[in-house]
Amino acid sequence: MKIGVMVESFRLGWLEGLKAAAQVGADGVQIYATTGDTHFSKLVGPRRAQLKTALADHGLVISALCADFGGHGFQIEAENSKRIEDSKRVMELGLELGTRVVTTHIGVIPAQRAHPRHAVLARACEKLGAFGDSIGATFAIETGPEPAAVLAAFLADIGLPKGIGVNFDPANLKMVLSENIPQAVATLAPYIVHTHAKDGLNLKPFEAELLYNPPADNQGVPANWGDYFREVPLGEGQVDFPVYLEAIKKAKLQNLFFTIEREVGTDPVNDIRKAVDFLRKNAGLLN
């Protein structure tokens, strides 16, 4: 098992985040390339060299870069030209830093192929998948907004298995959709290139579209999403990690990074340290 940590989860800045990742025993890190000092447009020249040196000094590698630009992902055709070009630059940066994986949320994929948004998302992903294929990178869509079967059908329609893939986040699927995680792994196995190690609870059903793609007037959006789902420390939620890891093994997925993402909580460093220990204890399930 290769264990990664999302550097931003430490909330310490990227340099101190790398130090903390090494101290908790991670093998690698994922970094946002769309914000702050590690924005791809800023991570050039001496700063890029500084990052490479810091990674080497701490014995870390990049598990993936995050190219999440926020907003509505790739759902708005008029915005996609720039977002696609920026995403290409992140893929190129990733290769220079030693990773072929770039992850992001693209927006909510409709189950119906006839839905206008389906074609908009498909056109954007076809371009990014083709570019990734041409340079040896993979544009990985993070799970969460739609069922695994819908995402798998969408990817099969695009038909670019080398240039496009999946960042499998079991907590998103459980918190938002109450998905059967082993079944989701089996469904998406041909595309999984990276994972997020996260856990959570679905407290009561809700419409995923309202979370990931709320209407402009917020009509129908809950006042408190905490009434519906909650992220919790690894091993304390509804993701049955022994069963999940057995599904990964059964699917013969190898050399995956399990990258810890902790988006909430008052003591992220301690939560991440415990998560690393939890994954190490369960690592044997993959053998």
N, C-alpha and C positions, 0 to 999 in steps of 0.2 A: 504494500500500500504506500502510495506517495501522498503525503499530507501537505496541503497548501493552506495559506491564510490570505484572505482579502486584506491588504495592507490598511485600507481605510477603516476596517472594523476596529482597529486599535485606537483610532481617534488621537493619534500622536504626531501626525505628519509622516511623510513617506520615509525620511531618514531614520527617525526613531522607530517607525513601524517596522522597518527591515530588521533593526536591532532586536526588537521585541519578538519578531517572528523566529529569529534564530534562537533566542533564549527559551522560547516555549517548545523548541524541537521540531519546527516545521522544515520540510524539504524545499518548499518553494513558496512563491507569493503570486497573487493576482493583483494587478494595479489598474486603477481607472486611468484611461488615457484620454479622458474627455473633460477633466476638471482640474482646477488647481495647478500646482507646479508640475504635475505629471501630464498635463494636457499635451497631446501629441505636437501641437504647434510650439509649445514651450520646451519640450524635451529634446533639445537640439544642442549641438556643439558641446561646450564644457559640462552642461547639466546632464546630457546623455552619457557622457564619459563618467561623470560622477556616479550616476546610477549603476552603470556596469561595474565600476570599481567597488561600490558598496555591496552589490550582490555577491561578487567574488569574495570580498572580505568576510562576509557572513556565511559563506558556503551555501547560498541560495540560488535557485533558478526561477525564471518566470513560468508559472503554470499556464497563465493565459493573460491577455489584456482585456479590459472591459471597454467596449465602445458604445456604452449606453448614453445617448444624447438627450434622454428624457422626453418630455412632451408626449406626443402620440406615436412615437417610433417612426415607422415608415407608412403610416396609414393615410397621410395627406400627400397626394401626388405632387402638388406644387412645391413642397419642401424637400422632396426626395433627391433631386439632383445634387444639392450640396451635401446632404447627409450621406449619400452613396460615395461621393468623392472623399469626404472626410473619413468614412469607414475604411476606404481603400488605403488611406494614409496610415490608419491605425494598424491594418494588416501588415503593411510594409514595415512599420516600426516593430511590430511583434517579431517578425522574422529576424530583424537585426538584433533583437534582444534575446533570441533563442527560443521563441515559441511560435508555433504555427496556428495557435488557437486564439480567436477573438470572439468574445461573447457579448450578447445584447438581448434586450427585449425589443421585438419588432412591432408590437401592438397585438390586438386581439384578432386571431384568425377566425373568420366565420366558418361554421360547419358547412354552409351551403356554398358550393362553388360559384353559383350564379350571383352571389352577393357582390356588389361593386367593389367593396374593400378587399375581397379575396384576390381580384386581379391586380389591384394596386400593390398589395404586399408581394404577390408572386413576381411581378415585374422587377421590383426592387431586389428581391432575393435572388432571382435569376442572374441579375447583373453582378451582385456581390459574390454569389457562388461561382460564377464563371471567372471572375477576377481572382478569387481565392485559388481556384483550380489552376489558373495560369501561372501563379507564383509559388504554389505549394503551401498555401494557408487555408484555414477552414473558418468560415463565418458560422458561428454556433449560436443558434436561437435558444434562449433560456425557456425552460418549461414554466407553466403557471397559468397563463390566461385562458387556455383552451385544453380540453381533454387530450391525452396522449394520442388517441386514435385520430383526432382531427389534425394534430401537428404532423403525424406520420403520413397521413394522406396528402397533406399539403407538400411535404418534402418529396414524396414519391412523384407527385405531379411535376415538380421542378426537375427532378432527375439529374442532380449534380452531386452524387454521393461523396466525391472527394473535396469539393469546394464548399460544401455547406453541411452543417451538422447540428448537434444538440448539446447544449449545456444542461445536464440533468439536475434539477433542483427538486429533490423529493418533498421538501417542506412546502414549497409553493403548490405542488400538486395536491398535497394533503390538506393544507390550510384553506386553499381556495376552492378546490373541487372535490375533496374527500376521495381522491383517486385510489385505486388499488395499486400500490407502488410496485410490487413484483410484476404485475401485469403490464404496467406502464413501461418498466424496464424492457420486458420482452418485446413490446410493441415498437419501442424506439431504439432498440439495440443496434441496428445497422448504422445509426447516425450519431450515437453518443461518443463524444470526444473529450469531455470534461464534466466534472460534477461539482456541485456545491454541497458541502456538508452542513446542513441546517436542519432544525427540527421545529415543529409547531403543532398547534391545535386548531381544528375546526370546531367552533363552539356552536354554530347553527348555520344552516344553509343560507346562501345569498347568491346574487347574480354577479358572476365574475366581470361581466361587461361594465358594471357600475364602478368597480374598483379600478380597472385598468383603462377604461375609456369612458369616464363620466360625462354626462351631457353638460353643455355650457351653462345651463341654468341649475345644475345639480339636482334636478328633479328626481326623486326616488333614492338619492344617495344617503346612506345612513349617517347620522350625526357623529356616531362613534363606532369606527370599525373594530375597536377592541371588544365590542360585544359579539363580534362574528368570528374573529380569528385572532390567534396570538402566537408570536414566535417565542420559543422557549429554548433554554440551553440543550445542547445535544444529549440525547438519551432520556429527555424528560417529556417528550411530546408523543405524537401519534405515529411517527415514522418508526417502524419496527426495524432497527438497524441490522440485527442479525439476519432477519428475513430478507431485507433489502440487499445486504452484501451477498447473501446466498444467490439472489437473483442475478446480481452482477457476475458472480462466478459462473452460474449456469449459462449465461449469455456469452461466456468466454470473452468478456471485455477485460483487456489487460493494459497495464501501464497508464491507468487513469489517475489523474490527480483528484483527490477528495479535498476540495478547498473550502475551508471554514469561513462562513460568512455570518457575522453577528451584527445585526442591524439595530438592535435595541439593547436595553439593559444598562445598569449603572456601573458595572465593573467588567468592561469588555475584556481586559487583559486576563483576568482570572477565569472568565467564561471560556475564553479561547484556549487557555492552558488546560482546563478541564476537558475541553473538546478534543485536543490533541491526545491526551491520555486515554480518553474514551475510544478514539479511533485505533490507537495502538493496541488496546486490549482486545479489540474486535478484529484486528488485522488478519489473524489466523484463519478467519472464516473465508478468506479469499484464496487460501492455499489448497 
